[in-house]
Structure formats: structure tokens, C-alpha cells
Amino acid sequence: MNATLITFIVYLAVMITIGIITYRMTNTLSDYVLGGRRLNSWVTAFSAAASDFSGWLLIGLPGAAYAAGFGQWSLWIAVGLAIGAMINWQYVAKRLRIYTEFSKDSITLPEFFENRYRDRTNLLRVISALFILAFFLFYTASGLVAGAKLFQGTFEIDYHLALIVGAVIIVAYTFLGGFLAVSYTDFIQGFLMFLALLFTSLIGIIQVGGFGELFNQLGSINTSLLDAFQATSYSAGDGVFWEAAGSIGIVGIISALAWGLGYFGQPHILARFMAIRSHKEVRKARLISVSMGLVIPLYGALIVGMLGIVTFDQPLDDPEQVFIQLVQVVYNPWIAGFLLAAVLAAIMSTVDSQLLVSSSALSEDFYRKYLRKEATEKELVWVGRLAVLLIAVIALMLAWNENNSVLDLVSYAWAGFGATFGPAILFSLFWRRTSRNGILTGIIVGGLTIFLWGNTGSDLYEMVPGFVFSSIAIILVSLIGSGPSEEIKEEYDKVIKVK
């Protein structure tokens, strides 16, 4: 048994152990979905970062940087994400934590919308839950693809076998421990990602001879790799490696920066804001998350991708294998095993969160609401666990094609959540005049725009029109209608006064 495999086994044993321990701490649906609202600032910060970035941070983004350097759109994505995450922590986190407790102690996003606007028709809850399930299937599939690529590249096993192994591991501890298992493992996994990208990029820069030498070598391959306004082509199948492809244009830059808009509507990230034990701990969590869980991992991933360009003699067939291959070349097997466990950590940390939010949509927003209103808390926890299995199987089917791209799947799901729920969250928290019909219309318009935009043939990232159209719909319908009731306005006034 080699050192890398031993490291993996030890790591996975720790994760499963946490799942078993938290199994004993999970007695109600609130425990399973939000951990009973008892997360501290450190766990909230790192679990939010870990569930946010997922496998694309160590597979998708380094792969984009390997294929294009600073060129194309990889740098602009990093900039957009950094700005979006900081705004989300600064303005949304505290207000959402306060509001979900005011609104009958809401524990899911659909339930928050329903309670916020006193929606007795249940349409807000049902429509929201349907979109959550739809987009999370793609997002979960991206994580399973990333896991399969990790096992395939590390142990040289068949893609489909790797896919099944990864899915079984992730489902195991999510099934057992729920939100507490997810959050505590995410704390470990977020810290692992931070260390992996920090040390891999630092050591790689030292070995190359510094940033100056790295940029010199990149420039000698093609100057477009150093130009954030130039596109670079890479296609191993066509024998095209780092060829200049002209300017990326304003549409490309806007599309890349628009990734930052997605933060406002990601249910698995918003769930962390709802679960922190007090809104007064948000400030500390924000400082930890932005400094250690955001900036260093994002730009470390870009550096890792560019280090791969100058390290390998032969271009990679799959750019998304760059981090996996780089650590095995640069480090001894024990250190490589530790760093590759960090890749698995990144993948697991988001897939478990996605499974959990999807599970809560089925158990809380469908099962208890329509099938078993008198269901006990224990029954709902088991419904949630069975929902995890169902969703995982469907996502596994979507991920079965080994030609799937991690970044492409993430891009679609990220846009879906950002356009569907981003404007709805912002207007619900910051505009007193927002009405129930406005929010419902905005959610529907944003979600349908994502599904239909691909038919227009436009190169503009679907996030942009989806977010804009959803916002316009919310404003127009809210202004045309009668507006929220006095009760809703009074609650809003109480929330904004909380310090």
C-alpha cells in the first residue's frame, strides 16, 4: 500500500468518524438542516468558504489558468468572486441571520420567503424548492465529476468506478450527521484547502525562481498568457496548445466578473449565515473567511495553474488534472497524499452541502408541507436522509459521462442560483416595498432565463441577463401591486433596527 493511499484512508476515516459522532447530536430537523443554529465564527467561516469553492477551486480554476494563464477570463473570474464574496459577508450575512430568526425561525430558504411574505398559497416555498432541486442536481454532478477525476488521476482507476467510490464516501457521512457533520468536516476541509494552495503556490514559486522567472517563462511560451485582455486557445484533442486567440472583449470580461453576482443566491452558502449562533459573530467570521478562506485560495489556484504550464514537459490532455499531477511531481508521496486529500476535501465540502440543502427542500418544503403535516421530528430527519440518497443517485447519472467539465457544470448551476435567488434575497433584505408577488415573479423570471438563454446564441454569461431580468421583474411587480401588509413592514422595521 503506497503512502498516498494510506493518507487518503486516514483522512476518510476521520471524516466518517465525525459523521458517526454528529449522528448522536442530530435529533430534530433543525439539527439536521441548520445544526440547531449553534455554529461558532470559525466553523461558519471555513465551512462557508469550503462549501462555496468545492472541487472547482482545486480542479476547475487551476485548469482554466493552466489553459490560459492570466488570459481569457480566469483572472477576471477570481476578481469577480472576491468582490462578490466580500459584499455578501459585509451586507447579507448579518441581515439574513437576523431576519430568518424573526420570520418564525425559518430553517430553509423557501421557508424564509414564505414566512417573510406571509404566503398562505405556498407558491413561494414550492417554486423555490423546485429551482433548488433542479440546479443542485447539476452542481452536485460537478462535484462527483471532480471526485472521479481525482481518483482517476491519482490511482489510475476507471472513471466510472472512481465516480461510484467518491459518491459513496460523500453520501455516507452526510446521511449520518446532517448539517453538523457537514459543517465540522467543512471546517477541516476549508483549512486543508487553504494550506494546500498556500504551500503549493509558495513552494512552486521558489522552485521556479520567483514570480519574475515564472512570468518570463510564460511569456516565452506566449505573451497572451500574461495579458488579462487576451484570449488563449488550448485543446489537446486538436493539438492546440497556448495559441493567442485575440481580445476577449467586453462581453467576456463582464461575463467573468458576473460570477460575483452568484454569491447572493447560493443556498448552501446562505445556510451558513442562517446557522451561525449569533448575528454578533458575523463580523469575526467575515474577517476569517475573506482573509484565509477566500483571497489566498483563489489566487493560489491561479498560480498553481500557471506553475503547471512551466513544469510539465508535455502538455496535459486534461487541463483540470493540473493540481493533481503537479503535487505528485513536486512532492514526496506523503506530502502529495496530504495535498490530494485537500482536493477530496474541497469536493466533499460542497457536495455534502448541496445534498443537504436539496434534502431539506424535499423533507421540509414538500414532505411535511403536503404529505405528512403531523410528521415527527425523527421521521423528518429520516426523510431527509433518504432524500440525500435519492438526489445523489440522480446526480450520479448526470455525472456518468466522463467528458463532463467540472467548470462548465459549476458555471451553469452557479448562474442558476445567482439569477433565481440573488435578487430575491437582496430585495427581501433591503427594500421595504418588496411584495410577495414581486419576489415570486423575480424567482420565476430569473430561473427561466437561465434555462432559455442558451437558445439565444449569445456569448454573454446567462448570469447577467438572469440577474438583471429578475431584478426588473421584482421592482415592477412590487410597484404595480398593492405592496406588503403593515405587519410585514413593521417586521422589516424591527429587523433593520437590530444592532
N, C-alpha and C positions, 0 to 999 in steps of 0.2 A: 504494500500500500504506500503510495507516494505522499510527500509532505503536503502537497496542495489538497489532496483528497482528505487527509486527516484534518486539516484546518477547516475544510468545509463541514465535515461531520461534527466536529466540536461546536462550531458556530450554530449549526442547525439544531443540535441537541439543546443548546442554551435557549434558542427561540421556542422550541416545543415545551421546554420546562416552564418558561414564562406563561405559555398558554395554559398549561395544567394548573399552575398556581392561581392565575386570574380566573380560572373556571370556578374556583371556590368563592370568588369575590363577586360573581355575577348572578344576582338573584331576581332583578327586575328588568323590564325593557329599557328603562332609563340607564341602568347599569350597562346593559349590553350595547346600547346605541351611543350614549354620551359618558359612560363611566361614572354616572352619578354626579357629574359636574364637580369633580374633585382633582383635576389636573393642576400641578404647580406650573410656574412660569417656564422652568427649564424643559420639562416634558412637553408642554404646549409648544414651545418654540421649535424644538428639534423635531417633534413629531409632525408639526405643520410643514416644516421645510422638507422632511423626508417624504411625506405623503404627496407633497407638491411635485418634487423633481422626478421621482421614480427612476426607472431604468433608462429613460431618455437622457438623463444628465450624464451618465457614465457610458452610454452606448450611442444614443441618437445625436446629442450635441457634439461630442468629440468626433463622431463620424462626419458630421457636417463640416467641422473645422478641418478635418483631415482632407476632405474632398475639395475644400475651397479656401482654407486659411481664413484671413480676415475678409476675403472677397465673398461675393454672392450675398448672403444675408445672415450668416452665423453671428457676427458681431452685433448686428442690429437686433437680433432676437434677444441676445444677452442684455443689451441696453434696455429694451422694452420690458423684459421680465423684471429687471432690477427696479425700474421705476414703478411698475405696476404693483409689485410685492410691497414696496415701502409705503405706497399710498394706501394699500389695503390694510396694512398693520396700523398705520397712523390714524385713519379715519373710520374704517369699517369695523375693526375688531371689537373695540370697546362698546360702540353703539349697538352692535348686534348682540353682544353678550348681555347687555342691559335689557334690550327690547325682548329677547326670547324669554327672559325670566318674567317680564311684565305680562307678556302675552300668554297667560295660563301655563307658564313653564314649558314652552314649546321645545320638543326634543328633535324634530326633523325640520328641514327647510320647507317642505309642503305644509306641515302643521303650523309653522310660523306664519306663512302667508295667510292661511285660513283663519288663524286666531287674530292676526294683526288687523284683518279687514272684516272680522265677524261674518265670514262667508258661510251661510247656512245651506247653500246649494252643494257644497263640497267640490265644486268645479275647480277652484284654485288648487286644492290638495291633489285631486285626481290628475289634472293636466300636468302639474309639476312633477308628480311621481312618474308619470308615463315618460316624460322627457328625460328624467334622471335615469330610468332604466334603459332607455334607448341609447343614450350617449355613453353610459358607463359600460355597456357591452363592448363598444369599440375601445374604450380606454383600458378596460381590463384585458381585452385581447392584446393590446400593445404590450402590456406588462408580461403576459405569458410568452409572447414572441421574444421579448428581451431575455427572459429567463432561458428559453430554449437556445438562443444564440450563445448565452453564457456557457451552458453545459456542453453545447456542441463545440464551441471554440476551445474550451478548457480540457475536456475529457475525450474529444473526438468521437462522440456518440451520435447516433441517428437523431435528426431534428425532431421527429415525432415522439421518440422515446424521451428526449430531453424535455419536450413540451409537457408530457404527462407527468414526469417526475417533479418538475417545477410547480405545476398546478396542485399536485397532491400535497406538497410541503406547505404552500401558502394557505390552502384551504384548511389544513389541519389545525393550526393554532388560531386562525380567525374563527373557525367553527367552535372551538373550545372557549376562548376567553373574551370574544367580542371586543368592545372598544378599549377596555383596559389592556388586553393583550396587544392590540394594535398600537396603542399609544406608547406603552412601555418598551415594546420592541422597536417602535419607530424612534424613540429617544436614542437607543443604542445604535440603530441603523443610520440615523441622521449624523451622529457623531462619527461613525465609521466613514461615511461619505466625505465628511469634512476632512478627516485625516488622510484618506486615500488620495483625494485630489490635491490637497495641500502638499503632501510629501512627494507625490509622483511628479507634479509640475516643478517643484523646487529642485529635487534631485536631478530631474531631466535637464533643467536649465543649466545646472552646474556642470553636468557631464558634457553638454554641448559646448560650453564655454561662455555662457551668458546670453542675455537677450540679444545683444548686438550680433553675436555669431549666429544665433538662430535666425534672425531676420536676414542676415547676409546669405545664409544657405537657402532660405525660402525664396529670396529674390533671385538667386541664381537659377532656380527651377522655373519660376515665372513671377514677374513683378505683380501680377494680378492677385497673387496670394497675400500681398501686403496692402492691397487697396480695397477699402471697405465699400467703394463705389463701383467696383468692377466685378463681373461675374466670372466664375471659373468652372469649366466643364470637367467632369470625371465620370467615366463609365468603363469599368473593366471589361464588360461584355463586348463593347465596341472598340476596345483598345485605345480609349481616350483618357489621358492622364494629365490633369492640371493644365488644360489649354485655356487661354484667355477667350472669353465669350462676350465681350462688350460690356457696356454700362448696365447696371441693374435697374436704373431708372427710379423715378419717384414712387411708382406703384410697388416696386419691390421693397423699398425702404419702409413705406407706410405699412405694408403687409407684415413685415418683420417686427416693426415696433408695436403693431397692434396685438402681439402676443400678450403684452402687458395688460390689456383690457380684460383678458380672460380671468384674471385673479378674482375679480369681483363676483364671479358666478360659479366658482368651483365648490360643490357641496362638501367634498372631503376636506377642503381647507377651512371652509366656513364652520364645519362641525367642530374644529379645534377651538375656534373663537367662542363657540357656544358652550364648550365643555370646561373652559378654564374656571377655577373655583371662585374667582372674584374678578370683576372688571378692573379692580385696582392693580392687578398683577399684569395687565396687558402691556403697560409701558416697559416693564422689565423684560417680558417675553419678546417684545418688539426689538429691543436692543440686541438680545441674544440671537434672534432669528435673522435679522438683517446683517449683522456683522459676521457671525460664524456659520449660519445656515444658508446664506444667500450669496453674498459678494464673492467670497473665496471659492466656493464650489462652482459657481457659474463661470468665472474667468479662469479657474483652474482647468475646467473641462475644455475650454478653447485652447489653452496652452498645450494640454495633453494631445489634442488632435494635431496641432502643428508640429509637436515633437515627433509624432509618428511619421510625418512626411519626410523628415530628415534622418530618421533612424533606420527604417526598413530599406533593404537593397531592392526588393521587388515590391511594386505597388500591391496593395491588398485587393482581393476580389470583392470583399465586402467592407467598405469604409467603417461600418458600425462595429467592426471587430477590433478597432484600433486600440482601445484601452486594454481589452482582454489580452491582445497579443503583445502590447508594449510592456506590461508588467511582467510577463513571462520571459521576455528577453532581457530586461534590465535588472531584475531582482532574483535572488535565490528563491527556491521553491517555497520556503516557509513564509517569507515576506510576500511573495506573489500570491500564496494561498490566502493570506490575510486581506490583501487588497482586492482579490477577486471575490472574497466573501462580502466586501463592501459593495460590489456590483449586485450581488444577490440581495444585499440589504436594501439597496435603492429600489430594486424591482419589487421585493416583498412589501416594502413600506407603503407603496402606493396601491398595489393590487389589493392588499388586505383592506385598506381604507375604502376602496371602491366597492369591494364586495360587501362591506359593512353598511355603507350608505344605501346601496341597492337593496340589501336585505331589509333595512329599516323601512324603505319605501313600500316593500311588499307586506311586511308584517304589521306596521303601524298604519300606513295610509290606505291599504286595501283590506287586509285580513280583518283587523279589529274594526275598521270603519264599516265594512259591508257584510262580512261573513259571520264574524263572532264578536259582537259588541260586548258580550259578557265574558270574553276570554280572560283567563287569569294571567298574571304577570309571567309565571313559569311557562305557561302554554305559549305566550307570545315570544319568549326567548327561544323556545324550540322551533317555533315557526320561522324566526329569524335565522336560526342555524340551518334549517332545511332550505331556506331561500338562498343562503350562501352557496350551497351545493348546486342548486338549480342554475343560478346565474353563472357559476364557474364552468359548468358543462357547456352552456351556450357560448360563452366567451372562448372556450377551448375549441369549439367548432369554427368560430370566426378566425382563430389564430392558426388553424391547421395548415394553411398554405404557407410553405416555407419561404416564399418570395415576398412575404409581407415586410414592409418597412416600419420599424418602431416609430420613427419620427412622423411618418405620414399618418399612422393611426392616431398618435397623440395629437397631432395638429388638428385633425377633424373633430375629435372629442373635445379638445380644449376650446375650439371655436364654438362648438355646440353649447357647452355650459356657459361660456362667457357671454354669448349673444342672448341665450334664453333667460338666464337668471341674473346676469350682471346688472343690467339697467333696472330690473325689478328690485334687486336688493338696494341699490343706491337710492332710487326714488322712494322706496319704502322707509328707509332710514333717515333721509334728508329733505324730503319735500312733504310738507304738511297737507297739501292739497291733493296728493295722490289718492286715487279711488280704487276700489276693488276691481271694477271693470277695466280701469286703465292698466292695472298690473296683469290681469288675466289676458288682456289683448296683447300687451307687450311680450309676455311669455310665449304666446302662440306665434306672434309675428317673428320674434327672434328665432325660435326653433325651426319654423317652416322655411325661413330664409336660408338657414344652414343646409337644410335638406335639398333646396331647389337651386341654390346659387351656382352649383357646378354646371347646370344646364345652360348658363348664360355664356360660357366660354371665356369669361373674364379671368385674368391672372390675379386680380385683387383677392387677397385672403378673405374668405367668407365671414370671418370675424367682424370685419369693418362694416359691410352693409348690414349684417345681422344686428350688431350693436346699435348702429345709427337708426335703423328702421324700428327696432324695438323701443328705443328711447322716444322717438317721434310719436309712436302709437300710444305710449303711456301718457305723454303730455297732452295730446289732442283729445283722447277719450276722457281723461280726468277733467279737462277743462270744459268739455261739452256736457258731460253728465252733471248730476246733482252734487257730486263730491262726497267725501266721507261724512259720517254722522258726527255729532257733537261728542259722543262718547269716545270715538276713535281719535278725534282731535285733542281731547283732554288727555288721553293716554300718551299721545305724542308729546304734548307739552310737559308732562311729568318725566318722560324718558330723557328729553334733552336737558332737563334741569339737574339730572344726577351727575355728580362730580366724581 
